[in-house]
Amino acid sequence: MSVEIKVYGTEQLCASCVNLPSAKETAEWLQAAVGRKFGNDNVRITYSDFQQPETEEDKSWAKRILEEDLWYPLVVISGEIVGEGNPKLKNVYEKLESMGLQPLDAPVDSVE
């Protein structure tokens, strides 16, 4: 199973996020943290600048960010917002596990 995590943001930090990492830095941080926990083969992290959306899905999220005043970086997994402004790893991990991904250090049931 492969899961894509989308991180939406832009070069300019939001006013409330001045002391927080940028959206690109958040995407890089998530790639490292999620890769250590679940492996790099199962999860792909993608950054998208919502001021220059490339796909229809990105355009839809860009519109929501602007219209609903969502904080960025905005972390989306399978169409669900799991982090906004200062995303928490715990929430990302819980969402991935609820989708069936197993941490690398999870015990494997042995068949005897």
MDAnalysis code that builds the backbone (N, CA, C; Angstrom):
import MDAnalysis as mda
import numpy as np

u = mda.Universe.empty(336, n_residues=112, atom_resindex=np.repeat(np.arange(112), 3), trajectory=True)
u.add_TopologyAttr("name", ["N", "CA", "C"] * 112)
u.add_TopologyAttr("resid", np.arange(1, 113))
u.add_TopologyAttr("resname", ["MET", "SER", "VAL", "GLU", "ILE", "LYS", "VAL", "TYR", "GLY", "THR", "GLU", "GLN", "LEU", "CYS", "ALA", "SER", "CYS", "VAL", "ASN", "LEU", "PRO", "SER", "ALA", "LYS", "GLU", "THR", "ALA", "GLU", "TRP", "LEU", "GLN", "ALA", "ALA", "VAL", "GLY", "ARG", "LYS", "PHE", "GLY", "ASN", "ASP", "ASN", "VAL", "ARG", "ILE", "THR", "TYR", "SER", "ASP", "PHE", "GLN", "GLN", "PRO", "GLU", "THR", "GLU", "GLU", "ASP", "LYS", "SER", "TRP", "ALA", "LYS", "ARG", "ILE", "LEU", "GLU", "GLU", "ASP", "LEU", "TRP", "TYR", "PRO", "LEU", "VAL", "VAL", "ILE", "SER", "GLY", "GLU", "ILE", "VAL", "GLY", "GLU", "GLY", "ASN", "PRO", "LYS", "LEU", "LYS", "ASN", "VAL", "TYR", "GLU", "LYS", "LEU", "GLU", "SER", "MET", "GLY", "LEU", "GLN", "PRO", "LEU", "ASP", "ALA", "PRO", "VAL", "ASP", "SER", "VAL", "GLU"])
u.atoms.positions = np.array([
    [0.846, -1.174, 0.000],
    [0.000, 0.000, 0.000],
    [0.892, 1.238, 0.000],
    [0.571, 2.184, -0.851],
    [1.310, 3.432, -0.922],
    [0.356, 4.592, -0.655],
    [0.800, 5.521, 0.158],
    [-0.024, 6.660, 0.553],
    [0.704, 7.941, 0.204],
    [-0.045, 8.915, -0.292],
    [0.530, 10.227, -0.573],
    [0.074, 11.221, 0.493],
    [1.038, 11.941, 1.028],
    [0.757, 13.037, 1.950],
    [1.063, 14.314, 1.185],
    [0.075, 15.191, 1.091],
    [0.262, 16.467, 0.403],
    [0.449, 17.558, 1.441],
    [1.469, 18.375, 1.234],
    [1.717, 19.529, 2.092],
    [1.513, 20.765, 1.226],
    [0.506, 21.559, 1.574],
    [0.210, 22.780, 0.830],
    [0.740, 23.983, 1.597],
    [1.346, 24.885, 0.853],
    [1.865, 26.102, 1.458],
    [2.310, 27.045, 0.366],
    [3.129, 27.996, 0.742],
    [3.698, 28.944, -0.211],
    [4.978, 29.488, 0.375],
    [5.741, 30.185, -0.440],
    [7.020, 30.717, 0.026],
    [6.828, 31.700, 1.185],
    [5.782, 32.501, 1.106],
    [5.522, 33.491, 2.144],
    [4.872, 32.816, 3.349],
    [5.461, 33.031, 4.528],
    [4.891, 32.449, 5.741],
    [3.594, 33.162, 6.090],
    [2.645, 32.425, 6.657],
    [1.413, 33.059, 7.103],
    [1.740, 33.928, 8.320],
    [0.936, 34.949, 8.552],
    [1.204, 35.903, 9.619],
    [1.307, 35.231, 10.984],
    [0.521, 34.200, 11.206],
    [0.521, 33.507, 12.492],
    [1.645, 32.476, 12.605],
    [2.381, 32.273, 11.513],
    [3.372, 31.190, 11.472],
    [4.803, 31.697, 11.387],
    [5.049, 32.940, 11.789],
    [6.358, 33.554, 11.606],
    [7.485, 32.754, 12.246],
    [7.274, 32.196, 13.412],
    [8.337, 31.452, 14.092],
    [8.316, 29.957, 13.793],
    [7.482, 29.535, 12.875],
    [7.370, 28.117, 12.525],
    [8.112, 27.833, 11.227],
    [8.425, 26.566, 10.950],
    [9.080, 26.213, 9.683],
    [8.175, 26.530, 8.500],
    [8.785, 26.734, 7.341],
    [8.012, 26.961, 6.120],
    [7.316, 25.665, 5.709],
    [6.419, 25.765, 4.752],
    [5.714, 24.577, 4.268],
    [6.697, 23.593, 3.620],
    [7.683, 24.104, 2.879],
    [8.680, 23.219, 2.266],
    [9.496, 22.512, 3.344],
    [9.879, 23.255, 4.379],
    [10.630, 22.650, 5.483],
    [9.785, 21.612, 6.205],
    [8.490, 21.895, 6.337],
    [7.572, 20.942, 6.974],
    [7.488, 19.668, 6.143],
    [7.419, 19.800, 4.819],
    [7.364, 18.628, 3.935],
    [8.631, 17.792, 4.084],
    [9.787, 18.451, 4.149],
    [11.053, 17.733, 4.312],
    [11.114, 17.033, 5.674],
    [10.658, 17.721, 6.708],
    [10.623, 17.163, 8.066],
    [9.711, 15.944, 8.110],
    [8.522, 16.059, 7.498],
    [7.591, 14.924, 7.465],
    [8.192, 13.750, 6.708],
    [8.875, 14.021, 5.588],
    [9.493, 12.952, 4.804],
    [10.477, 12.167, 5.662],
    [11.291, 12.886, 6.418],
    [12.282, 12.221, 7.271],
    [11.611, 11.449, 8.406],
    [10.676, 12.086, 9.098],
    [10.043, 11.460, 10.261],
    [9.172, 10.268, 9.861],
    [8.348, 10.449, 8.846],
    [7.457, 9.375, 8.397],
    [8.273, 8.244, 7.773],
    [9.334, 8.595, 7.061],
    [10.206, 7.576, 6.466],
    [10.858, 6.694, 7.515],
    [11.274, 7.311, 8.629],
    [11.886, 6.521, 9.707],
    [10.872, 5.573, 10.327],
    [9.629, 6.010, 10.457],
    [8.622, 5.199, 11.144],
    [7.989, 4.146, 10.232],
    [7.688, 4.524, 8.977],
    [6.940, 3.634, 8.091],
    [7.738, 3.159, 6.874],
    [8.916, 3.705, 6.681],
    [9.707, 3.363, 5.504],
    [9.394, 4.294, 4.347],
    [10.361, 4.477, 3.493],
    [10.187, 5.400, 2.367],
    [9.438, 4.780, 1.194],
    [9.231, 3.460, 1.221],
    [8.544, 2.811, 0.107],
    [7.029, 2.947, 0.202],
    [6.508, 3.173, 1.407],
    [5.063, 3.163, 1.621],
    [4.406, 4.539, 1.570],
    [5.191, 5.585, 1.799],
    [4.611, 6.922, 1.908],
    [5.402, 7.891, 1.042],
    [4.651, 8.701, 0.302],
    [5.272, 9.735, -0.541],
    [4.753, 11.085, -0.060],
    [5.674, 12.007, 0.189],
    [5.313, 13.347, 0.629],
    [5.494, 14.280, -0.561],
    [4.462, 15.069, -0.855],
    [4.509, 15.992, -1.975],
    [4.192, 17.393, -1.483],
    [5.014, 18.362, -1.879],
    [4.771, 19.766, -1.548],
    [4.096, 20.433, -2.740],
    [3.102, 21.276, -2.457],
    [2.428, 22.023, -3.512],
    [2.256, 23.469, -3.068],
    [2.716, 24.387, -3.903],
    [2.537, 25.811, -3.641],
    [1.110, 26.169, -4.051],
    [0.284, 26.536, -3.071],
    [-1.123, 26.774, -3.391],
    [-1.329, 28.051, -4.202],
    [-0.303, 28.874, -4.317],
    [-0.428, 30.063, -5.163],
    [-0.085, 29.750, -6.617],
    [0.436, 28.542, -6.849],
    [0.738, 28.087, -8.204],
    [0.318, 26.627, -8.351],
    [-0.980, 26.335, -8.161],
    [-1.431, 24.942, -8.222],
    [-1.278, 24.368, -9.626],
    [-0.896, 23.087, -9.682],
    [-0.653, 22.448, -10.970],
    [-1.761, 21.488, -11.391],
    [-2.389, 20.812, -10.421],
    [-3.427, 19.833, -10.759],
    [-4.793, 20.366, -10.322],
    [-5.835, 19.696, -10.773],
    [-7.190, 20.091, -10.368],
    [-7.363, 19.939, -8.854],
    [-6.796, 18.853, -8.299],
    [-6.875, 18.650, -6.851],
    [-6.173, 19.792, -6.115],
    [-4.993, 20.177, -6.604],
    [-4.263, 21.283, -5.983],
    [-5.046, 22.592, -6.091],
    [-5.693, 22.807, -7.221],
    [-6.507, 24.028, -7.403],
    [-7.660, 24.046, -6.410],
    [-8.261, 22.888, -6.193],
    [-9.370, 22.789, -5.248],
    [-8.912, 23.122, -3.832],
    [-7.756, 22.562, -3.428],
    [-7.230, 22.852, -2.090],
    [-6.795, 24.305, -1.976],
    [-6.224, 24.859, -3.031],
    [-5.818, 26.271, -3.016],
    [-7.031, 27.168, -2.776],
    [-8.113, 26.843, -3.444],
    [-9.343, 27.610, -3.275],
    [-9.841, 27.517, -1.831],
    [-9.815, 26.313, -1.272],
    [-10.254, 26.131, 0.124],
    [-9.363, 26.893, 1.098],
    [-8.045, 26.845, 0.871],
    [-7.118, 27.559, 1.756],
    [-7.468, 29.043, 1.788],
    [-7.718, 29.607, 0.618],
    [-8.021, 31.032, 0.537],
    [-9.421, 31.371, 1.057],
    [-10.414, 30.596, 0.657],
    [-11.799, 30.893, 1.034],
    [-12.104, 30.593, 2.495],
    [-11.494, 29.546, 3.039],
    [-11.796, 29.136, 4.413],
    [-10.746, 29.625, 5.408],
    [-9.799, 30.424, 4.922],
    [-8.718, 30.929, 5.776],
    [-8.015, 29.803, 6.526],
    [-7.713, 28.709, 5.828],
    [-6.981, 27.607, 6.439],
    [-5.531, 28.024, 6.638],
    [-4.941, 27.579, 7.725],
    [-3.538, 27.885, 8.000],
    [-2.669, 26.912, 7.237],
    [-1.544, 27.407, 6.802],
    [-0.586, 26.548, 6.124],
    [0.739, 26.619, 6.854],
    [1.523, 25.559, 6.766],
    [1.331, 24.414, 5.891],
    [0.094, 23.601, 6.265],
    [-0.581, 23.160, 5.239],
    [-1.767, 22.329, 5.383],
    [-1.372, 20.917, 4.958],
    [-1.573, 19.950, 5.851],
    [-1.190, 18.563, 5.568],
    [-2.468, 17.764, 5.300],
    [-2.511, 17.140, 4.122],
    [-3.705, 16.414, 3.679],
    [-3.319, 14.980, 3.323],
    [-4.082, 14.034, 3.873],
    [-3.898, 12.621, 3.535],
    [-5.249, 12.074, 3.090],
    [-5.299, 11.542, 1.894],
    [-6.536, 10.967, 1.338],
    [-7.722, 11.920, 1.467],
    [-7.498, 13.163, 1.128],
    [-8.575, 14.146, 1.132],
    [-8.975, 14.671, 2.495],
    [-8.256, 14.263, 3.543],
    [-8.586, 14.693, 4.905],
    [-7.459, 15.562, 5.466],
    [-7.840, 16.696, 6.047],
    [-6.861, 17.568, 6.684],
    [-6.421, 16.921, 7.990],
    [-5.114, 16.685, 8.121],
    [-4.586, 16.090, 9.354],
    [-3.666, 17.050, 10.097],
    [-3.372, 18.189, 9.500],
    [-2.542, 19.176, 10.163],
    [-2.687, 20.525, 9.501],
    [-2.665, 21.566, 10.328],
    [-2.860, 22.909, 9.818],
    [-1.983, 23.857, 10.636],
    [-1.127, 24.622, 9.960],
    [-0.272, 25.586, 10.644],
    [0.966, 24.960, 11.242],
    [0.795, 24.177, 12.272],
    [1.905, 23.484, 12.930],
    [1.490, 22.026, 13.119],
    [1.613, 21.214, 12.057],
    [1.105, 19.840, 12.115],
    [1.810, 19.002, 13.184],
    [1.056, 18.100, 13.770],
    [1.570, 17.196, 14.807],
    [1.820, 15.816, 14.205],
    [3.008, 15.273, 14.470],
    [3.336, 13.937, 13.972],
    [2.346, 12.895, 14.449],
    [1.902, 13.022, 15.682],
    [0.961, 12.044, 16.244],
    [-0.272, 11.913, 15.353],
    [-0.807, 13.037, 14.885],
    [-2.005, 13.004, 14.035],
    [-1.718, 12.349, 12.686],
    [-0.546, 12.641, 12.135],
    [-0.151, 12.042, 10.852],
    [-0.001, 10.530, 11.015],
    [0.708, 10.123, 12.079],
    [0.906, 8.694, 12.332],
    [-0.428, 7.974, 12.541],
    [-1.324, 8.572, 13.321],
    [-2.630, 7.946, 13.574],
    [-3.406, 7.755, 12.278],
    [-3.376, 8.753, 11.403],
    [-4.092, 8.642, 10.136],
    [-3.495, 7.529, 9.279],
    [-2.170, 7.475, 9.199],
    [-1.524, 6.437, 8.391],
    [-1.829, 5.043, 8.932],
    [-1.789, 4.886, 10.250],
    [-2.092, 3.583, 10.846],
    [-3.556, 3.211, 10.634],
    [-4.463, 4.207, 10.670],
    [-5.887, 3.919, 10.444],
    [-6.142, 3.467, 9.008],
    [-5.206, 3.811, 8.119],
    [-5.321, 3.401, 6.719],
    [-4.671, 2.041, 6.470],
    [-4.094, 1.446, 7.520],
    [-3.529, 0.111, 7.389],
    [-2.016, 0.055, 7.301],
    [-1.337, 1.184, 7.328],
    [0.122, 1.156, 7.308],
    [0.640, 0.728, 8.672],
    [1.651, -0.114, 8.657],
    [2.247, -0.604, 9.896],
    [3.622, 0.025, 10.074],
    [3.912, 0.505, 11.291],
    [5.262, 1.009, 11.553],
    [6.299, -0.093, 11.329],
    [7.499, 0.317, 10.952],
    [8.567, -0.654, 10.689],
    [8.890, -1.494, 11.905],
    [8.742, -0.921, 13.098],
    [9.084, -1.656, 14.313],
    [7.901, -2.413, 14.905],
    [6.786, -2.443, 14.180],
    [5.599, -3.148, 14.685],
    [5.851, -4.650, 14.660],
    [5.402, -5.343, 15.700],
    [5.579, -6.797, 15.709],
    [4.762, -7.445, 14.598],
    [5.348, -8.397, 13.963],
    [4.671, -9.123, 12.894],
    [4.123, -10.408, 13.486],
    [2.847, -10.675, 13.230],
    [2.243, -11.913, 13.723],
    [2.905, -13.089, 13.012],
    [3.423, -14.003, 13.785],
    [4.070, -15.159, 13.168],
    [3.067, -16.293, 13.047],
    [3.198, -16.997, 11.959],
    [2.320, -18.141, 11.720],
    [3.120, -19.391, 12.076],
    [2.579, -20.160, 12.992],
    [3.302, -21.371, 13.416],
    [2.561, -22.603, 13.009],
])
